[in-house]
Amino acid sequence: MVNSSQIDRHPWNTDFKWVNKTGPFCRLSEEQADQFNRDGFIVLENVFSDEELAPVIEATDELEARTDSFLSGMDNGRASIAEKGAITFSLFAVQFSQAARSFAAHPVFAELCHDLVGPNARLYHDQAVYKKPEKPRRFPWHQDNGYTFVMPQQYLTCWVALTDATIDNGCPQVARGLHHQGTLLHRYVDPLGWEIFEDHPDVVTAPVGKGGMVVFSSLSPHLTGPNTTDSVRKAYILQYAPDGAEVLQGDPSQGPPLRRNLANDSRRQFPVLVNGVPVSPDPLP
Ligand SMILES: O=C(O)CCC(=O)C(=O)O
């Protein structure tokens, strides 16, 4: 068992320095920005109305139904860390749904990018994560940059609640302050995923109502607990990185990265902020 006293850095994290976000802010208050800088996360309640979310949920439900059907055809209903009845990851709704595409460029995200990413920001990744009640399990303590190593290491995750997220159905929990260290060493725990530690003494639960979001750094260790209710917990996770961000590839245990690829796939990694000005993606063909 790895506990919090045994935290090591990721081998590719050699010279990371956390830089506090400073104003002027257009979405956040000074207090919220201070909390983000200090703790690595903030909770924003009541950001999106039911009317705004409805077409997004329609798109993620449709995509998730395809994921679920794909998993039905796999051995034990599993593909990597996804498992039917436990947790599903449905990628890139912005590539097929105009509603998801427009949502990803919503002024709220452009403003958060202004405050927490920089004047030139792109959508880096989007996925719907549904936690199912049939096989309750935790999604272990990890940093988003611990899965795929992005440079710069610090980008932004917006965890949007499509249903109320509570401690009982697997809302996020965050281990405070560790984002200051940059990317940490993760170990693979089958079938749960990559894990930094099993527990930590300074953890905050972040329940959030439908239409709210938990905003955290790609470097903030977070976990979601088991869904012990009888209904599905739904989240749509949108991540934003500075224009020019690169994905590093290789095996960190074997040495330095072998390749670096720009995160600028025009089908889904479109700009949302250019020189501080919000921009909309081209509509789907
Ligand atoms: O939404 C969840 O249950 C966990 C998802 C998550 O933390 C991630 O995909 O990085």
The ligand as a Gaussian input file, in Angstrom:
#p B3LYP/6-31G(d) Opt

LIG

0 1
 O      -15.649000      11.195000     -12.850000
 C      -15.060000      10.304000     -12.262000
 O      -15.632000       9.461000     -11.563000
 C      -13.564000      10.218000     -12.320000
 C      -13.050000      10.806000     -13.552000
 C      -11.697000      11.369000     -13.404000
 O      -11.252000      11.735000     -12.350000
 C      -10.878000      11.473000     -14.604000
 O      -11.303000      11.026000     -15.678000
 O       -9.761000      12.004000     -14.477000

